[in-house]
Amino acid sequence: MSSVDPDGREEPDAEGQAPSADDIDDPGLQSEIANPADSNQPTGSSAAPGEGTTAADDEPVPAPGAPGELSSDQTPSQGQERGGSASPAADDVAQVPGGDAGSPDTTAPAATAPAAGAPASGTDSAVVPEQPPPTPTAAVREGAAAERSRADKAARADEVAEVVDSAETPEVDEAAGRLLDTLRSALGDDLQQTHVAHGRELWARVSVDAWRRTAEVCRDELGLTYFCFLSAIDWMPSPYGRSEEPAAGDENADDAEQGGDEESPAAIEHGYAGGETRFQLFARLMAPVTSVGLILKADLPDDDLRAPSLVGVYAGADWHEREAWEMYGITFDGHPNLIHLYLPGAFEGNPLRKDFPLLSREVKPWPGLVDVEAMPGEGDGS
Amino acid sequence: MSAVPQNQQRAYVTGQAADARVNVELETDGMTLNIGPQHPATHGTLRIITRLDGEQVISAEPVMGYMHRGYEKLVEVRTYPQVTTLINRIDWLGSFANEVPFILAAEQLMEIEAPPRAQWIRTVLFEMSRIANITLFLGDMGVQLGAITAVFYAFRDREHVLNQIEAATGGRFHPNYDRIGGLKEDLPKGWVAETKSAMDKVRRFCDEMETLLLGNEIFETRARGIGVIPPEIALSYGLSGANLRASGVDWDLRRDSPNPLAWSEVDWKVWTHPDGDSFARYWVRLQETREAAHIVDQLLDGLPSGPIMAKVPRIIKVPAGEAWVSTENPLGEMGYYVVSKGDLGPFRVKIRTPSFNNISIVPWVMKGVYVPDVITILASLYFILGDIDR
């Protein structure tokens, strides 16, 4: 696999790419289109053995962070260590990275998971996930896909319940579970639903009243000190469809669905961790260095689009909330300066709502029409 | 750590009080100074409204939106393959790097994975985007501080990298080369050797910058101790990338988050600097450029052969689900939150751009600095307007 071809050309026959091509054959193309989840799944070629890259992706590493070496790398606050010394010369600084901050105590507060039973880092190194034995990729994939569809069903069932999938790699779930346990014990009933995707991400839906409290818990108890983003989702299917003419050749595949969407615009399907309302607030918080992250969601009642502001907890939420305010019309209580961020001051409407038409698409269907003029040299040829 | 800016501010205040005592007649009223939207220091259309007391900034409020293109809305009416053309234009200096996290998110939802060769080439081009992007910063920071020469070298040597990107992808700035499941096409003949010689030039460029600027007394006095950002403040504002590492946080998503790209296959290091000032940000980026060249060299040495495209359906539909993928882009953490409902295109895409968060700290960090330092800080935070306004 690693044979180097200096010019970057591979001989087509030479390689071990073998298994791929056979997995999906043309007969299935139509059915693929109808049912992409199945068709996309195996695509064996990608699972080409041996290169760590492929396996690594499926490894259930997310919540715990990479186990061993990280602990030595958690030196987020090297500044402290340097004490009062003036700015070192460039050369001196060259060696700062990594674990030379030696004393773990300096590192503790800022970045690593705090004591409070938090799962984030230290504990997890113990639970290094044992790889699902050979043929990891395929197995994991299938499992993950199955898990996902199950999760979707559960979410759709619209019941306020815990959806923690623990198909395989229970160790990771354990870690994720511990993070969620902390959250649950801190929030009680305000934690409405959770979702775990293996090796990827955690979702937690909380009541909007607990929005700010959740952020405080995340920052202070879970060590998620890094503010990644905050935004919102409008789950209502767009009444304008996708403003798109189906590409030639796939009418049957596409028309059915699109038509369906347009006829029943009221059908709202929520994503991971469920939901009950049209608008959902969501934000991602993260622990530095370990890269443990958590996606928070909160339902916003349709008649009262307001949420407590996070600016007091994460200063970076300021602009994100301004953006969500102008794009979705969500008011953030306690925001110091809720004014337009991108849009001109007199702008009316909330552009990212699904019922806000994209005018350029309304006047000019996509694709096409752009190309009505003959290209130079094209018209005279015929 | 947070004591530093307080000291800084106290020094300003006492200095100011002393001045006021000496020259009572020179005492100034408050004044509003508008910087931008068209201003060289903003390389784009960022407007900053500063309120001054004498030479000192009391408050600075950035005003954005002059370039807002509404990508999050536009993406909703595009198919997945069409999206890459669009998101290329977010951070236009490192455009290939914009494509990667989105493609990875789509691949994650589709449960497919590009073959190793594609992942390696992605990583190579990703790092070359980083070089193309940051070389410009390395020159530009000089020009903001009055050292004109540096920027010419930057433009000259960036060209070597852009040529290679163009040779592989067909586009200097907007490669649109990444595909769900792999890459558009394989590398052209002779590309590897040429790229290696380009990397040599990059390294030479870094050495030049080091001798031109780092030892320069004017540069150092204008950059050292200016715009100090302590790590905990940086984190709460969501600063990422070199800006965060220059505050001493040893965190790089290339190393610290699981991803299918090939960074874990080669030997490199993450550079940090404890100072958190403008000089540190310059210094870290300079080292990162060198490191990127080093990464590219190693990747080219070990480039696996094989296919560059996984088997994907001809019409790409992404199964319903949600995915968040972020990568360590030239400017910091760039990520896409993709919500799919099983259609040809995404239902909702939240684009998390690094510059947006990086610049949101401006009101905090500029409180109490002097007017010329505004330029230094802006330059050292390094933003791309398209990356703020998206």
Contacts between the chains, C-beta under 8 A, distances in Angstrom:
chain1	res1	chain2	res2	distance
A	1	B	116	6.6
A	1	B	304	5.0
A	1	B	305	7.6
A	1	B	306	6.7
A	2	B	302	5.9
A	2	B	304	5.1
A	3	B	304	7.4
A	3	B	305	5.7
A	4	B	301	6.7
A	4	B	302	6.8
A	4	B	303	5.9
A	4	B	305	7.6
A	5	B	303	7.4
A	5	B	305	5.0
A	6	B	192	5.5
A	6	B	193	6.8
A	7	B	187	7.5
A	7	B	189	4.7
A	7	B	190	5.9
A	7	B	191	7.0
A	7	B	192	6.2
A	7	B	193	7.9
A	8	B	121	7.9
A	8	B	186	6.2
A	8	B	187	3.4
A	8	B	188	7.4
A	8	B	189	7.5
A	8	B	191	5.6
A	8	B	192	5.4
A	8	B	303	6.5
A	9	B	186	6.5
A	9	B	187	7.6
A	9	B	189	6.4
A	10	B	117	7.1
A	10	B	186	7.3
A	10	B	305	3.7
A	10	B	306	5.9
A	10	B	307	7.6
A	11	B	305	7.6
A	14	B	305	7.0
A	15	B	305	6.1
A	15	B	306	4.6
A	15	B	307	6.9
A	16	B	306	7.1
A	17	B	115	6.7
A	17	B	306	5.2
A	17	B	307	4.6
A	20	B	307	7.2
A	20	B	310	7.1
A	20	B	311	5.3
A	21	B	311	6.7
A	23	B	311	6.4
A	24	B	311	5.6
A	24	B	313	7.7
A	29	B	313	6.9
A	29	B	314	6.7
A	32	B	313	4.5
A	33	B	313	6.6
A	33	B	315	5.3
A	33	B	317	6.6
A	36	B	110	7.2
A	36	B	313	6.6
A	36	B	316	7.9
A	36	B	317	4.0
A	36	B	318	7.0
A	36	B	319	5.5
A	36	B	342	6.9
A	37	B	319	4.2
A	37	B	342	7.8
A	39	B	313	5.5
A	40	B	110	4.3
A	40	B	111	5.7
A	40	B	112	5.6
A	40	B	312	7.2
A	40	B	313	6.8
A	40	B	319	6.8
A	41	B	111	5.2
A	43	B	111	7.9
A	43	B	112	4.7
A	43	B	113	7.8
A	43	B	181	7.5
A	43	B	310	5.2
A	43	B	311	4.7
A	43	B	312	6.9
A	44	B	311	7.4
A	45	B	115	5.9
A	45	B	307	6.1
A	45	B	310	4.9
A	45	B	311	5.2
A	46	B	112	5.4
A	46	B	113	3.8
A	46	B	114	6.2
A	46	B	115	5.8
A	46	B	181	7.3
A	46	B	310	3.9
A	46	B	311	7.7
A	47	B	113	6.9
A	48	B	115	5.5
A	48	B	116	6.0
A	48	B	306	6.5
A	51	B	116	3.7
A	51	B	119	7.8
A	51	B	304	6.3
A	52	B	264	6.8
A	52	B	265	6.6
A	53	B	116	5.4
A	53	B	119	4.9
A	53	B	120	7.9
A	53	B	260	5.4
A	53	B	261	7.2
A	53	B	262	5.8
A	53	B	264	7.6
A	53	B	265	6.9
A	54	B	113	5.7
A	54	B	116	6.7
A	54	B	260	7.1
A	56	B	258	6.3
A	56	B	259	7.8
A	56	B	260	6.6
A	56	B	264	6.5
A	57	B	113	5.8
A	57	B	258	6.8
A	57	B	259	7.2
A	57	B	260	3.9
A	59	B	258	6.3
A	61	B	258	4.4
A	62	B	258	6.5
A	65	B	256	7.2
A	66	B	256	7.1
A	66	B	258	7.5
A	70	B	256	7.2
A	73	B	250	5.8
A	73	B	256	7.8
A	74	B	250	7.7
A	75	B	248	7.8
A	75	B	250	5.1
A	76	B	231	5.7
A	76	B	235	7.9
A	76	B	248	7.0
A	76	B	249	4.4
A	76	B	250	6.5
A	76	B	251	6.9
A	77	B	1	6.9
A	77	B	231	5.5
A	77	B	232	7.8
A	77	B	248	6.4
A	77	B	249	7.7
A	78	B	248	4.1
A	78	B	250	7.1
A	78	B	272	6.6
A	78	B	274	4.8
A	79	B	1	4.7
A	79	B	230	6.7
A	79	B	231	6.1
A	79	B	247	7.0
A	79	B	248	4.4
A	79	B	274	4.7
A	79	B	275	7.6
A	79	B	276	6.6
A	80	B	1	6.1
A	81	B	274	7.6
A	82	B	274	4.8
A	87	B	224	5.6
A	87	B	225	7.0
A	87	B	275	5.0
A	87	B	277	7.2
A	87	B	279	7.0
A	87	B	280	7.8
A	88	B	274	7.5
A	88	B	275	7.9
A	90	B	214	5.9
A	90	B	283	5.8
A	93	B	273	5.2
A	93	B	274	6.8
A	93	B	275	7.9
A	93	B	283	7.2
A	94	B	271	7.8
A	94	B	287	7.6
A	96	B	248	7.6
A	96	B	250	7.9
A	96	B	271	7.9
A	96	B	272	5.2
A	96	B	273	6.8
A	96	B	274	6.2
A	97	B	250	5.3
A	97	B	269	5.9
A	97	B	270	5.2
A	97	B	271	6.2
A	97	B	272	5.1
A	98	B	250	6.7
A	98	B	269	7.6
A	98	B	270	7.8
A	110	B	231	6.3
A	110	B	232	5.8
A	110	B	235	7.4
A	111	B	235	7.8
A	111	B	249	7.2
A	111	B	251	7.8
A	137	B	113	7.5
A	141	B	111	5.1
A	144	B	111	6.8
A	145	B	111	5.7
A	148	B	319	7.8
A	148	B	321	5.9
A	152	B	320	6.3
A	152	B	321	7.4
A	199	B	258	6.8
A	200	B	108	7.0
A	200	B	323	7.2
A	200	B	324	7.7
A	201	B	323	7.7
A	201	B	324	5.6
A	203	B	322	7.7
A	225	B	232	7.0
A	225	B	235	4.7
A	225	B	236	6.7
A	226	B	235	4.7
A	226	B	236	7.9
A	226	B	238	6.4
A	226	B	240	7.9
A	227	B	235	7.3
A	227	B	236	5.9
A	227	B	237	6.9
A	227	B	238	4.1
A	227	B	357	7.5
A	228	B	238	6.1
A	228	B	326	7.7
A	228	B	333	7.2
A	228	B	335	7.3
A	228	B	352	6.3
A	229	B	238	7.4
A	229	B	335	7.6
A	229	B	337	7.6
A	229	B	350	6.5
A	229	B	352	4.3
A	229	B	357	7.8
A	231	B	337	7.6
A	231	B	350	4.7
A	233	B	339	6.5
A	233	B	348	5.3
A	234	B	348	7.5
A	237	B	341	7.9
A	238	B	76	7.3
A	242	B	76	7.3
A	242	B	77	5.4
A	242	B	343	6.8
A	242	B	344	7.4
A	242	B	345	5.9
A	243	B	77	4.8
A	244	B	77	6.0
A	244	B	79	7.8
A	244	B	344	7.7
A	244	B	345	7.5
A	247	B	79	7.9
A	247	B	315	7.6
A	250	B	315	5.4
A	253	B	315	6.9
A	254	B	344	6.7
A	257	B	342	7.8
A	257	B	343	6.9
A	269	B	320	7.9
A	269	B	341	6.8
A	271	B	320	7.9
A	271	B	321	7.4
A	271	B	322	4.7
A	271	B	339	5.7
A	272	B	321	7.4
A	272	B	322	5.1
A	282	B	337	7.7
A	282	B	350	7.9
A	284	B	324	6.6
A	284	B	337	7.4
A	284	B	352	7.7
A	288	B	235	5.9
A	288	B	244	7.8
A	288	B	249	5.7
A	288	B	251	4.7
A	289	B	249	7.3
A	289	B	250	6.6
A	289	B	251	4.8
A	289	B	256	6.2
A	290	B	256	7.2
A	291	B	251	7.7
A	291	B	253	6.6
A	291	B	256	4.7
A	291	B	257	4.1
A	293	B	324	7.6
A	295	B	324	6.6
A	295	B	337	7.9
A	313	B	236	8.0
A	314	B	236	5.1
A	314	B	237	7.8
A	314	B	238	7.4
A	315	B	233	7.3
A	315	B	236	4.8
A	315	B	237	5.2
A	315	B	361	7.9
A	315	B	364	7.0
A	316	B	236	6.0
A	316	B	237	4.0
A	316	B	238	3.8
A	316	B	239	7.9
A	316	B	357	5.5
A	316	B	360	5.7
A	316	B	361	7.7
A	318	B	360	6.3
A	319	B	356	6.7
A	319	B	357	7.9
A	319	B	360	4.6
A	327	B	72	7.9
A	340	B	65	7.4
A	341	B	64	6.3
A	341	B	65	6.5
A	342	B	64	6.1
A	342	B	65	3.7
A	342	B	68	4.1
A	342	B	389	6.6
A	343	B	65	6.4
A	343	B	68	7.4
A	344	B	65	7.4
A	351	B	70	6.5
A	351	B	73	5.8
A	352	B	72	6.2
A	352	B	73	5.9
A	356	B	73	8.0
A	358	B	73	5.9
A	358	B	74	7.4
A	358	B	76	7.8
A	358	B	77	6.0
A	361	B	77	5.5
A	366	B	77	6.7
